Amino acid sequence: ATFLITVAWLTFHLRQAVAAISPAPVTFTTREGFAVALPTRDQVRPLVMVLVAVASFLLASFVSTQWMTLLSWWYQVPFGASDPVLGHDAGFYVFTLPALELLRGFLLGLILLAALGSAGLYFVAGQVALTPFGLRVEDRARRHLTWLAAAFFLVLALGAWMSRVHEIVMPSGIIQGASYADVHARMPAALVLTAAAMVAAGLAATAAVTGRVRLLIAAAGLYAITMLGGQAYAAMLQRFAVTPNEQV
């Protein structure tokens, strides 16, 4: 199932990029005077499908090695004891959290593979190019890659929410579990970062529809500033709190 999902996802995105390649041979001349012939759409398509199959196999193979994580999540039972901060059953940290980590990694792999493959094909098609004036991205490539950026921000939102949960079980200095700074700084900051990532995803989606690249830049800036601000606040509280290592 993982292999088929990956094949379908990559095929959908890479076919859109392949469609931007000219069906007729295109030749351009370099600054040194050499003539370079770009591959045609029909020449690229078989190679793309081979790469899709290989990438899908590798990603699916990785997920398949985590079968015990998925099996434990599927047949999990509650422990009957909850943590005092978030109220999750202990079984959530043992069974569900590792499965969510696997899901996040799988989704991140799908998005990065689609983005890298599509960007490479758009470069071949001339939709993405490096010019003396900087990077040039045509509308077709911009829309497609911006939608993938929106999906990337959604995965970042999931990761930010999970980082809040991780504070309960991760060691904090010499103690195991959430410290004062974790509960009062890092966990609230993770929630804010989750919201910022979701807003960034909305801004990226709007940029894909309207073509306003500034919205995508604003989305990246919002996420970066929120993340750095949360880290700075947590570090400050860890340093100056009266009981920074208090066990919760």
Buried (B, 14 or more C-beta within 10 A) or exposed (E): EBBEBBBEBBBEBBBBBBEBBEEEEBEEEEEEEEEEEBBBBEEBBEEBBEBBBEBBEEBBEBBEEBEEBBEBBEEBEEEEEBBEBBEBBBBBBBBBBBBBBBBBBBBBBBBEBBBEBBBBBBBBBBBBEEEEEEEEBBEBBBBBBBBBBBBBBBBBBBBBBBBBBBBBBEEBEEEEBBBBBBBBBBBBBBBBBBBBBBBBBBBBBBBBEEEBEEBBEBBBEBBEEBBEBBBEBBEEBBEEBEEBEBEB
